[in-house]
Amino acid sequence: MDFKKALEALKAGNKVKLPSWAGYWQKDGDTVKMHCKDGRVLDIRETEDVFYTLANIASDEWEVVGGCNIDLNIHTVRFGEALRLMKQGKSMKREGIEGVICCQNPNFDGPHRGAGMTAPYLYKSDRLGYVPWLPSQRDLFADDWEIVE
């Protein structure tokens, strides 16, 4: 699994590792403890080789040690894919945005469409109702958009 999913598992209290490791990582309060093959337990902030640790984080081969107590079938996408899905009628969300984002009039293709039809726009649906919505730069570059089922 990629590190994003491994991190979710780690935050939920699971032990994670790479297949080549004899040790594992485990959450401990507000940090991560690295349980090494020689029995040492290091705070990740005390890593002896930062580039080795970062290279491991970039791996897509993470696994959970033992059973996993969360659903790791998290499927997130970048904004371009989220927009494509919204144009197909899906609702999307991401952390930090209250409610869901949807697309109104996704099939509009120009100024000569049927009378009274407005150009497509994004709106947010939340506890206050429906309001037009514009993505921030953070939203545009985010890769954590999720489909709302």
Sequence and secondary structure as in RCSB ss.txt:
>XXXX:A:sequence
MDFKKALEALKAGNKVKLPSWAGYWQKDGDTVKMHCKDGRVLDIRETEDVFYTLANIASDEWEVVGGCNIDLNIH
TVRFGEALRLMKQGKSMKREGIEGVICCQNPNFDGPHRGAGMTAPYLYKSDRLGYVPWLPSQRDLFADDWEIVE
>XXXX:A:secstr
  HHHHHHHHHTT EEE TT SSEEEEETTEEEEE TTS EEEGGG S HHHHHHHHT S  EEES  SS     
EE HHHHHHHHHTT EEE TT SSEEEEESTT  STTSSTT    EEEEEETTEEEE    HHHHH   EEEE 
